[in-house]
């Protein structure tokens, strides 16, 4: 099902602390949260939800804010949710009204949602954050015309000469080549 709309409560509970009283308005995360057009996410990414079936979906603003934190600091899903709980600025940027002491979602829901959104959803999230940064004049449009990706730190599938899989694959190829030529081998 689609996520339920967030309702702002005019009355707080006794121990609830309003986030607007905790955060500094000039903080970059607060500014970013105000500049991003959250309705775009609900419109474009909300299409992945079935309108009638299933459990109520997770708030799109929360999901986008958690993914922004995840990729900004290169964290696992569990670490992202943990950091969200301890940071009032993160909670404010994700649209929460009061400071929360509990995990907002199960970390495994982030993985499932990423699979559902696919590459197009990731691009939508990335584009919205870039557009907001350009609107805030943190970066210029000319700085994002061309993006260089450095892959030197990514893990590579390198096989070393001592790898037994290389020997096995070479043996398989030699046997196949010998059979094509009509040579018989005693043992393969």
N, C-alpha and C positions, 0 to 999 in steps of 0.2 A: 504494500500500500504506500501511497505517497506520505511524506512526513507531515505530521500535524503542524499547523502554524504556531509560531512562538507567541505566547500571550504574555504581555507585560503586566505584572501584578502591582497595583498601586499600594497594596498593604503588604508589608514584610512580616516574617515571623520574628520572634524575639531575638534569636541568635544569628539571623541572616545579616550579612554585611553587603551593602550595595557596592558593586564594583566601581561605579562612577565616583564614589568617595575614596577609593583606594588608589586609582591610577592617575597619572599625570597626563593631562590632555595633550601635551606637546610630545609625548613619547611616540616614536616611529610606528609601533604596532597599533596604537590607538588611531593615529592618522591614517595608516593603511586600512584599518578596519572601516573607517568612515568613508574612504575614497572608493573602495571596491563596490561595484554594482552587484549586490548579492542576488537580485532578482534574475540576473542572467543565468546564474547557476541553477536556480530553482526551475527556470524555464527550459534550459538546454539539458541539464543533467537529470532533471526530474522525469524526463521521458523514459528513463530506464525502470521506473517503478510501475507496477500494475496498479490501476486505480482502485480495484476492489479486493484483490486477493493478497494474502500474506499479512505479516505483522506490520505495524506502523513503521515507516522508514525513519532513518536518522536525519536530523536537521542538516540540510545541505551546507549551511554556513559553518556548522561545527566540523563537518567532514572536510571542507576545503581548508579551514584553519588548521586542522590536525595534519593534513597532508603538506601544507605550507611549512609547518614546524618540522615535519619529518624530513623533507628534502633540504630545508635550510641548514639543518644540523646533522644530516646523514644518520638518523636514528632508526631503530627498529620500531615496530608498531607498539610493542609493550612500553618502550622507553618514551615514546611520544605521548602516550596517554598518561604516563607517570609524570612527565614534565608539565603537561597541561594542568594537572591537579595542583601543582605547587606554584604556578605562576598566574597571578591575577591579570597581567597584561594579556596573556594567551586566552584566558577565559573571557575577558572583555572583547577582544578582537573576534572571538567566535560567537558573539552575540548574546552572551549570558548576562543576566541582570544582577544576580547575586553570586558571591564567591561560593564555590562548591568544594567539598572535601572528599568527594567520591569520584571514582572513574566515570567519565561521561558515557563511554561505550566499552564493550568488550574489544580488546585489540584485534581479535580475529575478524570482526566486522569490517575493519579497514581493508583487509586483504580481499574479502569477498566483494566489497564495493569497488575496489580497484579493478577487479576482473570484470565486473559488470559494466563499469564506465568505459573501459578499454582505452585505447590510444587517443581517441577523440576527446574523451573526458579529461585526460591528463593535459592535452593541448589547451582545452578551454580554461582549465585552472591556471596554467602557466601564462596564457595570454592575458587573463584578467589581472594577474599580479603585475605583469610588465606594464599594462595600460595604466594601472593605478600609480605605479612608480613614475611613469612619464607625466601623468597628470599632477603628481606631487612635485615635479621638477627635480627628483632625486637623480634621474638619468635622463638623457636626451634621446630623441628618436633616432638620431644618427648612430648612437652607441649600440642600438639593437638591430640595426640593419643587417649586420653580418655577425654571426656567432661562430667562434672557433671552439671546437671540442677537443680537449686533450685526453687521449685514451691511453697514455703511457702508464697510468696508475691502475688501469683495469686489469683484472686477472685474465691471463691468456691460456689457451689450451696448447701448451708446449709439451712435446714428447721428447724426452732425452734419449740418447743412444743406448742407455742401459735399460730402457723400458721394455719389458717382456712382450707387451702388446705389439710393439714394432716388429720384433722377431716373428711373432705368430702371423702377423699380417703379411710379412715378406714371404714366409713359407707358403701361405695360402696362394699368393699371387704366382710364385714360382711353380707350384704344382698345377695351377690352372693353365699357365702358359705352356708347361711341358705337355699337358694333355691335349692342348690345341695342336701341338706339333707331332703328336702321335708317340711321344716317349712314355714309357711305362716306368713307374718308380716302385721300388719294393715296399717302401713305407712312406706314408704321407702324414 
